[in-house]
Amino acid sequence: MKNVISRRGFLAKSATLGAGAYPAMLALNLLPAAPVHAFDLRPGSGQGKHVVILGGGLAGLTSAYELRKLGYRCTILEARERSGGRCWSVRGGATTAETTNLRQTAGFDKGLYFNAGPSRIPHHHLLTMHYCKELGVPLEVYNNVNEGSYYFAEGKGPLSNKKVRAREIHNDMRGYMNELLAKAVSQQQVDTALTAEDGAKVLEYLRAEGGLDIDKLYKASARRGYVEAPGAGNQAGKLTNPHRLADIVSSGLLDPDFYNVAEYTYELQMTMFQAVGGMDRIAQALERRVADCLKLGAQVTTIQNQPDGVKVIYTDQQGTHELGGDLCICTLPLPVLSNLSHNFSSDVSRAIDYVPYIQVGKIGLQFKRRFWEEDEQIYGGITHTNNELTQIFYPSYDYLSPKGILIGYYNFNEKAQRVGELTYAQREQLALQKGQLIHPQYPKEFEQSFSVSWHKQPYSLGGWALYSPEERQTIYQALLKPEHNVYFAGEHTTYLTAWMAGAFESARSTVAAVHNRLSAQRVVYPTVKNN
Ligand SMILES: Cc1cc2nc3c(=O)[nH]c(=O)nc-3n(C[C@H](O)[C@H](O)[C@H](O)COP(=O)(O)OP(=O)(O)OC[C@H]3O[C@@H](n4cnc5c(N)ncnc54)[C@H](O)[C@@H]3O)c2cc1C
């Protein structure tokens, strides 16, 4: 008899398989495959050519992975003792030193981690999804939108220092705004050029959207939650009262710190994904494919175009070395590249020296109890504040397990700059002090921390490239062409800055350009467009 396994039976069994479940389910056709973004380059005459790749982040690793499929010889020079670059998940034993802070080593418990760099994959980043599939990296849903998380305005207005659930503010604002609009439409104060019949339909829509009553007024409703939850018998539940619009405004909850970006921004809309076990599982999977051509601890100091190739000088524990190649793909972040010696043209040098990178920081806080889940029913998502923390991220993995790591702050620009100036101990103190205003459980449950200021990481010197629309037309353009025998790749050479997809897209685009040059092929990139 055939050994048949039912879908339900398989799902039940696979729950015990953990990380292996996703590829196994793909193999059994129980999950639809991630959309494949074809990269169909035929092996060509480039065989035997040597490409030197600077940087073993996602762009560098992917360039080598794809070039080697085509028969090229590659060498990746990576300064850190690990690959992945910004794609880094901090677990127990992870270590780093910053430009103004000494070495710190994470002491997190086994099985716990936080993503110091990327933590979210948008469902429409086809290439990121594709590589996860091709490399067998299991994914799980990342809960980016959580109506149960908080808005917390420190020291401002009537709602000052009160933690307010996101669902209260979202529904109050939807209610008040739709009430105002409904009033204006009813009184024909809005020039909608609608027929009476269509106007009535718009009013009905506003009523539904805002949760308005029959008189088109916003009153308390179940949308914003309960003081007493509904239950058995006669326990009907007791509704919460809306906040006054004036209180919401004067407490700063309509300020940019609290914009409802997660639902509106294309890249942050659900469904979002993460790699099971940490986002750097993607980098590690790539590393396994190219390990024999990857030199870790190799810090590039000089890049020289030569008439017939490139010369790269790097240092490692053994000393200083010179490496020649036919071509070079340079994926180093621009602020790092700016400090290296090179013989690039003035246009390229200007771009390297002037593109600013964002200042950004995160701290992982390990707690001995998941109080945010047990006490406050917060499972994933983000709390927003107007203080230095900016955001607290709750983990989207291992729900209801005993311990957990929160991202205690995720801040940007001036706030990240100020916090980045602190010692590790001071950052921890700040995260705990400010965090306990929101979660008073902090002091009792806290165990340890690890913080990363990306603009202080020697081989990053920033979070991601920032371009103005004008710079996209000027200095950016210089990075899109090869500088004689040196090509530039990395998130900063794309319109997907701040995303892993930028690293992947740039790698493919550069590999296509290199292969076109060294073989007789004419590949147009991108080969497939998104729907
Ligand atoms: C805080 C933060 C949050 C993010 N969130 C997300 C997210 O949620 N989702 C998402 O998709 N993306 C996110 N990103 C963006 C994503 O991490 C990057 O776009 C991507 O990892 C960049 O890859 P890369 O290869 O271009 O650059 P890098 O990863 O920076 O690779 C460059 C490599 O060069 C090496 N290097 C530097 N100097 C030298 C030298 N002198 N010699 C040799 N090697 C050197 C570096 O060590 C590094 O490994 C985030 C990034 C940050 C910082």
The ligand as an SDF file (V2000), in Angstrom:
LIG
                    3D

 53 58  0  0  0  0  0  0  0  0999 V2000
   19.3720   48.9430   11.4340 C   0  0  0  0  0  0  0  0  0  0  0  0
   19.0750   48.3590   10.0660 C   0  0  0  0  0  0  0  0  0  0  0  0
   17.8220   47.8580    9.8120 C   0  0  0  0  0  0  0  0  0  0  0  0
   17.5410   47.2930    8.5590 C   0  0  0  0  0  0  0  0  0  0  0  0
   16.3020   46.7400    8.3620 N   0  0  0  0  0  0  0  0  0  0  0  0
   16.0700   46.0560    7.2170 C   0  0  0  0  0  0  0  0  0  0  0  0
   14.8850   45.2760    7.0820 C   0  0  0  0  0  0  0  0  0  0  0  0
   14.0530   45.2070    7.9970 O   0  0  0  0  0  0  0  0  0  0  0  0
   14.7050   44.5840    5.9250 N   0  0  0  0  0  0  0  0  0  0  0  0
   15.6290   44.5960    4.9170 C   0  0  0  0  0  0  0  0  0  0  0  0
   15.4010   43.9320    3.8890 O   0  0  0  0  0  0  0  0  0  0  0  0
   16.7690   45.3270    5.0210 N   0  0  0  0  0  0  0  0  0  0  0  0
   17.0140   46.0390    6.1460 C   0  0  0  0  0  0  0  0  0  0  0  0
   18.1930   46.7260    6.3000 N   0  0  0  0  0  0  0  0  0  0  0  0
   19.0840   46.9080    5.1360 C   0  0  0  0  0  0  0  0  0  0  0  0
   20.0040   45.7230    4.8190 C   0  0  0  0  0  0  0  0  0  0  0  0
   20.5880   45.2250    5.9830 O   0  0  0  0  0  0  0  0  0  0  0  0
   21.1000   46.2080    3.8760 C   0  0  0  0  0  0  0  0  0  0  0  0
   20.5250   46.8970    2.7710 O   0  0  0  0  0  0  0  0  0  0  0  0
   21.9570   45.0860    3.3190 C   0  0  0  0  0  0  0  0  0  0  0  0
   22.3010   44.1500    4.3120 O   0  0  0  0  0  0  0  0  0  0  0  0
   23.2060   45.7160    2.7140 C   0  0  0  0  0  0  0  0  0  0  0  0
   24.0410   44.7280    2.1510 O   0  0  0  0  0  0  0  0  0  0  0  0
   25.3430   45.1670    1.3770 P   0  0  0  0  0  0  0  0  0  0  0  0
   26.0200   43.9300    0.9490 O   0  0  0  0  0  0  0  0  0  0  0  0
   24.9810   46.1870    0.3660 O   0  0  0  0  0  0  0  0  0  0  0  0
   26.2420   45.9590    2.4570 O   0  0  0  0  0  0  0  0  0  0  0  0
   26.9600   45.4240    3.7770 P   0  0  0  0  0  0  0  0  0  0  0  0
   26.1220   44.4210    4.4490 O   0  0  0  0  0  0  0  0  0  0  0  0
   27.3440   46.6130    4.5670 O   0  0  0  0  0  0  0  0  0  0  0  0
   28.2510   44.7060    3.2050 O   0  0  0  0  0  0  0  0  0  0  0  0
   29.4670   45.3630    3.0150 C   0  0  0  0  0  0  0  0  0  0  0  0
   30.5810   44.4760    3.5690 C   0  0  0  0  0  0  0  0  0  0  0  0
   31.8420   45.1200    3.3700 O   0  0  0  0  0  0  0  0  0  0  0  0
   32.6520   44.8290    4.4910 C   0  0  0  0  0  0  0  0  0  0  0  0
   33.7320   45.8190    4.5670 N   0  0  0  0  0  0  0  0  0  0  0  0
   33.6530   47.1170    4.9500 C   0  0  0  0  0  0  0  0  0  0  0  0
   34.8600   47.6970    4.8720 N   0  0  0  0  0  0  0  0  0  0  0  0
   35.7160   46.7610    4.4210 C   0  0  0  0  0  0  0  0  0  0  0  0
   37.0880   46.7720    4.0970 C   0  0  0  0  0  0  0  0  0  0  0  0
   37.8610   47.8480    4.2550 N   0  0  0  0  0  0  0  0  0  0  0  0
   37.6430   45.6380    3.6300 N   0  0  0  0  0  0  0  0  0  0  0  0
   36.9030   44.5110    3.4530 C   0  0  0  0  0  0  0  0  0  0  0  0
   35.5920   44.4500    3.7480 N   0  0  0  0  0  0  0  0  0  0  0  0
   34.9930   45.5640    4.2180 C   0  0  0  0  0  0  0  0  0  0  0  0
   31.6840   44.9080    5.6410 C   0  0  0  0  0  0  0  0  0  0  0  0
   32.1900   44.2670    6.7930 O   0  0  0  0  0  0  0  0  0  0  0  0
   30.4530   44.2340    5.0590 C   0  0  0  0  0  0  0  0  0  0  0  0
   30.4420   42.8490    5.3140 O   0  0  0  0  0  0  0  0  0  0  0  0
   18.5190   47.2910    7.5320 C   0  0  0  0  0  0  0  0  0  0  0  0
   19.7890   47.8140    7.8030 C   0  0  0  0  0  0  0  0  0  0  0  0
   20.0710   48.3390    9.0570 C   0  0  0  0  0  0  0  0  0  0  0  0
   21.4450   48.8790    9.3290 C   0  0  0  0  0  0  0  0  0  0  0  0
  1  2  1  0
  2  3  1  0
  2 52  2  0
  3  4  2  0
  4  5  1  0
  4 50  1  0
  5  6  2  0
  6  7  1  0
  6 13  1  0
  7  8  2  0
  7  9  1  0
  9 10  1  0
 10 11  2  0
 10 12  1  0
 12 13  2  0
 13 14  1  0
 14 15  1  0
 14 50  1  0
 15 16  1  0
 16 17  1  0
 16 18  1  0
 18 19  1  0
 18 20  1  0
 20 21  1  0
 20 22  1  0
 22 23  1  0
 23 24  1  0
 24 25  2  0
 24 26  1  0
 24 27  1  0
 27 28  1  0
 28 29  2  0
 28 30  1  0
 28 31  1  0
 31 32  1  0
 32 33  1  0
 33 34  1  0
 33 48  1  0
 34 35  1  0
 35 36  1  0
 35 46  1  0
 36 37  1  0
 36 45  1  0
 37 38  2  0
 38 39  1  0
 39 40  1  0
 39 45  2  0
 40 41  1  0
 40 42  2  0
 42 43  1  0
 43 44  2  0
 44 45  1  0
 46 47  1  0
 46 48  1  0
 48 49  1  0
 50 51  2  0
 51 52  1  0
 52 53  1  0
M  END
$$$$
